[in-house]
């Protein structure tokens, strides 16, 4: 069973999903890859997963590195999951590029190369915004590209994390 509710954040309302004891989704209601098959989801705002998520988001939006644990279980292909695992390694306040992620995954999988575009596709399909920090991935030239929640939100998230990028004014 999939449980759901909405959560208000400083960047807008987000839809949340959980199965068993893990968070499976966190989407801004207007983002590109918003879930479409939600008619069987059960509204349960008091679900313990959502309580943990609210605590995590409260710390995060207070500009602190969250200490609350939220078990994550994003649904995707093995390739997508490998990319999302690498996103989880990007520390708060830091960024990387699609190309760097491609190189890291190629090395892990003992491949000579990996497509940055394929990485970008997997990053864009990240179903758990903010907690799996796809907003910390930027273009090779330092540009803010490819955030399904909107580039304005991406800029705010990076400012909130005190990320030092020349094009982001603090």
C-alpha positions as CSV (number, residue, x, y, z in Angstrom):
1,X,0.0,0.0,0.0
2,X,1.1,3.5,-0.8
3,X,0.4,6.2,1.8
4,X,0.3,9.9,1.0
5,X,-0.3,13.4,2.2
6,X,0.8,16.9,1.3
7,X,3.4,19.0,3.1
8,X,3.8,22.7,3.0
9,X,7.4,23.9,2.6
10,X,8.9,27.4,2.2
11,X,9.2,26.5,-1.5
12,X,5.6,25.3,-2.0
13,X,3.3,22.4,-1.4
14,X,4.8,18.9,-1.9
15,X,3.2,15.6,-2.3
16,X,4.7,12.7,-0.3
17,X,4.4,9.0,-0.7
18,X,5.5,6.1,1.5
19,X,5.3,2.4,1.5
20,X,5.9,0.2,4.6
21,X,8.4,2.2,6.7
22,X,10.1,4.2,3.9
23,X,9.7,7.4,1.9
24,X,9.2,6.6,-1.8
25,X,8.4,10.0,-3.1
26,X,8.6,13.8,-2.5
27,X,7.4,16.0,-5.4
28,X,6.6,19.7,-5.8
29,X,3.0,19.7,-7.0
30,X,4.0,21.5,-10.2
31,X,7.1,19.7,-11.1
32,X,7.7,17.9,-14.4
33,X,7.7,14.3,-13.4
34,X,4.8,14.4,-10.9
35,X,3.3,11.0,-10.3
36,X,0.2,10.2,-12.3
37,X,-1.1,6.9,-10.8
38,X,-2.1,8.1,-7.4
39,X,-5.8,7.1,-7.3
40,X,-5.1,4.0,-5.1
41,X,-2.9,5.9,-2.6
42,X,-4.3,6.2,0.9
43,X,-4.3,9.6,2.6
44,X,-2.5,9.2,5.9
45,X,-0.9,12.5,7.1
46,X,-0.1,10.9,10.5
47,X,2.1,8.2,9.0
48,X,5.3,7.9,11.0
49,X,7.4,8.3,7.8
50,X,5.8,11.7,7.2
51,X,6.5,12.7,10.8
52,X,10.2,11.9,10.3
53,X,10.1,13.8,7.0
54,X,8.5,16.9,8.5
55,X,11.3,16.9,11.2
56,X,14.0,16.5,8.5
57,X,12.5,19.3,6.4
58,X,12.2,21.6,9.4
59,X,15.9,21.2,10.2
60,X,16.8,21.6,6.5
61,X,14.8,24.7,5.9
62,X,16.4,26.1,9.2
63,X,19.7,25.9,7.3
64,X,21.0,23.0,9.4
65,X,22.2,19.7,8.1
66,X,19.4,17.4,9.1
67,X,20.1,14.8,11.7
68,X,16.7,13.1,11.6
69,X,16.8,9.7,9.8
70,X,14.3,9.1,7.0
71,X,14.5,5.7,5.4
72,X,14.4,6.1,1.6
73,X,13.1,3.6,-0.9
74,X,13.0,5.3,-4.4
75,X,11.5,3.2,-7.1
76,X,13.4,3.0,-10.4
77,X,15.7,1.0,-12.6
78,X,19.0,-0.3,-11.4
79,X,20.8,2.4,-13.4
80,X,18.6,5.2,-11.8
81,X,19.2,3.8,-8.3
82,X,22.9,3.7,-8.9
83,X,22.8,7.4,-9.9
84,X,20.6,8.3,-6.9
85,X,23.0,6.6,-4.6
86,X,25.8,8.8,-5.9
87,X,23.6,11.9,-5.4
88,X,23.3,10.9,-1.7
89,X,27.1,11.2,-1.4
90,X,27.1,14.9,-2.4
91,X,27.6,16.8,0.9
92,X,25.3,19.7,1.8
93,X,26.8,22.9,0.4
94,X,28.7,21.2,-2.4
95,X,27.9,20.6,-6.0
96,X,29.1,18.3,-8.8
97,X,28.4,18.0,-12.5
98,X,26.6,15.4,-14.6
99,X,29.9,14.5,-16.2
100,X,31.6,13.9,-12.8
101,X,28.7,11.6,-11.8
102,X,29.1,9.8,-15.2
103,X,32.8,9.3,-14.6
104,X,32.3,8.0,-11.0
105,X,29.6,5.5,-12.1
106,X,31.8,4.3,-15.0
107,X,34.7,3.7,-12.6
108,X,32.4,1.9,-10.2
109,X,31.0,-0.3,-13.0
110,X,34.5,-0.8,-14.6
111,X,33.4,0.9,-17.8
112,X,35.5,3.1,-20.0
113,X,32.9,5.8,-20.1
114,X,29.3,6.7,-19.3
115,X,27.0,9.2,-21.0
116,X,26.4,12.4,-19.1
117,X,23.0,12.7,-20.9
118,X,22.0,9.3,-19.5
119,X,23.0,10.5,-16.0
120,X,21.0,13.7,-16.6
121,X,17.9,11.6,-17.4
122,X,18.3,9.5,-14.2
123,X,18.9,12.7,-12.1
124,X,15.8,14.2,-13.6
125,X,13.7,11.2,-12.6
126,X,14.7,11.3,-9.0
127,X,11.4,10.7,-7.1
128,X,12.6,12.1,-3.8
129,X,13.3,15.8,-4.2
130,X,15.6,17.5,-1.7
131,X,16.5,14.4,0.4
132,X,18.1,12.8,-2.7
133,X,19.9,16.1,-3.6
134,X,19.6,16.3,-7.4
135,X,19.6,20.1,-6.9
136,X,23.4,19.8,-6.2
137,X,24.1,18.7,-9.8
138,X,25.1,21.6,-12.1
139,X,26.2,22.0,-15.7
140,X,29.9,21.7,-16.6
141,X,30.2,25.4,-16.9
142,X,28.7,26.0,-13.5
143,X,25.2,26.8,-14.8
144,X,22.1,25.8,-12.9
145,X,20.5,23.3,-15.3
146,X,17.9,20.6,-15.2
147,X,15.9,20.8,-12.0
148,X,12.3,19.5,-12.4
149,X,11.2,21.5,-9.4
150,X,12.3,24.7,-11.3
151,X,15.6,26.5,-11.5
152,X,14.3,29.2,-9.1
153,X,13.8,26.5,-6.4
154,X,17.2,25.0,-7.3
155,X,18.9,28.4,-6.7
156,X,17.1,28.8,-3.4
157,X,18.0,25.3,-2.2
158,X,21.7,25.9,-3.0
159,X,21.6,29.3,-1.3
160,X,20.0,27.7,1.7
161,X,22.9,25.3,1.9
162,X,25.4,28.2,1.6
163,X,26.8,26.8,-1.6
164,X,29.5,29.0,-3.0
165,X,28.6,29.6,-6.6
166,X,29.3,32.9,-8.3
167,X,25.9,33.1,-10.1
168,X,24.1,32.6,-6.8
169,X,23.8,35.8,-4.7
170,X,23.6,35.2,-1.0
